[in-house]
Amino acid sequence: MSFEAITSIAQAETEAKNALAQAELRAKQLIAEAESEGRAAVEAANAKADSELNELRRQAEEKVKRDADAAAKELEAEKKELSARADQRLEKAASLVVERIVKN
């Protein structure tokens, strides 16, 4: 085999090794980028989920407060009505007691 052929083969082997090393390096870079982007996407999704959860929690708390206020108003109205009825019955009972006392 001639010297030129041996040199050409050695050069081709060196170029192949360099190309393989560059390909491996590029593959490692792509994997690192993909992992980094994946972590960033997961963090963004977690942040969005936390934000949505906080908003839903806030809305639920507001609804509970509105419902509690409405229930308190209803109960207050019912209390006033029952109190008014009790006062009427008390007056009627007092009138009956006075009437019976006067008759006897």
C-alpha positions as CSV (number, residue, x, y, z in Angstrom):
1,M,0.0,0.0,0.0
2,S,1.3,3.4,-0.9
3,F,2.2,6.1,1.7
4,E,-0.5,8.4,0.2
5,A,-3.1,5.7,0.7
6,I,-2.1,5.1,4.3
7,T,-2.0,8.9,4.9
8,S,-5.4,9.2,3.3
9,I,-6.9,6.4,5.4
10,A,-5.4,7.9,8.6
11,Q,-6.8,11.3,7.7
12,A,-10.2,9.8,7.0
13,E,-10.1,8.0,10.4
14,T,-9.1,11.2,12.2
15,E,-11.9,13.1,10.4
16,A,-14.4,10.4,11.3
17,K,-13.3,10.5,14.9
18,N,-13.6,14.3,15.0
19,A,-17.0,14.1,13.3
20,L,-18.1,11.4,15.8
21,A,-16.8,13.5,18.8
22,Q,-18.6,16.6,17.4
23,A,-21.8,14.6,16.9
24,E,-21.6,13.3,20.5
25,L,-21.0,16.8,21.8
26,R,-23.9,18.1,19.9
27,A,-26.1,15.3,21.1
28,K,-25.1,16.1,24.7
29,Q,-25.9,19.7,24.1
30,L,-29.3,18.9,22.6
31,I,-30.1,16.6,25.5
32,A,-29.1,19.3,28.1
33,E,-31.2,21.9,26.2
34,A,-34.2,19.6,26.1
35,E,-33.9,18.8,29.8
36,S,-33.5,22.5,30.6
37,E,-36.5,23.4,28.5
38,G,-38.5,20.5,30.1
39,R,-37.7,21.7,33.6
40,A,-38.7,25.2,32.6
41,A,-41.9,24.0,31.1
42,V,-42.7,22.0,34.3
43,E,-41.9,25.0,36.5
44,A,-44.1,27.2,34.3
45,A,-47.0,24.7,34.5
46,N,-46.6,24.4,38.3
47,A,-46.6,28.2,38.6
48,K,-49.7,28.5,36.4
49,A,-51.4,25.7,38.4
50,D,-50.5,27.5,41.7
51,S,-51.9,30.8,40.3
52,E,-55.1,29.2,39.1
53,L,-55.5,27.4,42.4
54,N,-55.0,30.6,44.3
55,E,-57.6,32.3,42.1
56,L,-60.1,29.5,42.6
57,R,-59.5,29.6,46.3
58,R,-60.1,33.3,46.4
59,Q,-63.3,32.9,44.4
60,A,-64.5,30.1,46.7
61,E,-63.8,32.2,49.8
62,E,-65.7,35.2,48.3
63,K,-68.6,32.9,47.5
64,V,-68.6,31.5,51.0
65,K,-68.6,35.0,52.4
66,R,-71.4,36.1,50.1
67,D,-73.4,33.0,51.0
68,A,-72.7,33.5,54.7
69,D,-73.8,37.1,54.5
70,A,-77.0,36.2,52.6
71,A,-77.8,33.5,55.2
72,A,-77.1,35.9,58.0
73,K,-79.5,38.4,56.5
74,E,-82.1,35.7,56.0
75,L,-81.8,34.6,59.6
76,E,-81.9,38.2,60.8
77,A,-85.1,38.8,58.9
78,E,-86.6,35.5,60.2
79,K,-85.5,36.5,63.8
80,K,-87.3,39.8,63.4
81,E,-90.4,38.1,62.1
82,L,-90.4,35.6,64.9
83,S,-89.8,38.3,67.5
84,A,-92.7,40.4,66.1
85,R,-95.0,37.3,66.3
86,A,-93.8,36.6,69.8
87,D,-94.5,40.2,70.8
88,Q,-98.0,40.0,69.3
89,R,-98.7,36.8,71.1
90,L,-97.4,38.2,74.3
91,E,-99.7,41.2,74.0
92,K,-102.6,38.9,73.2
93,A,-101.7,36.7,76.2
94,A,-101.4,39.7,78.4
95,S,-104.8,40.9,77.2
96,L,-106.3,37.5,77.9
97,V,-104.8,37.5,81.4
98,V,-106.1,41.0,82.2
99,E,-109.5,40.1,80.8
100,R,-109.8,37.0,82.9
101,I,-108.6,38.9,86.0
102,V,-111.2,41.6,85.4
103,K,-114.0,39.1,84.9
104,N,-113.3,37.3,88.1
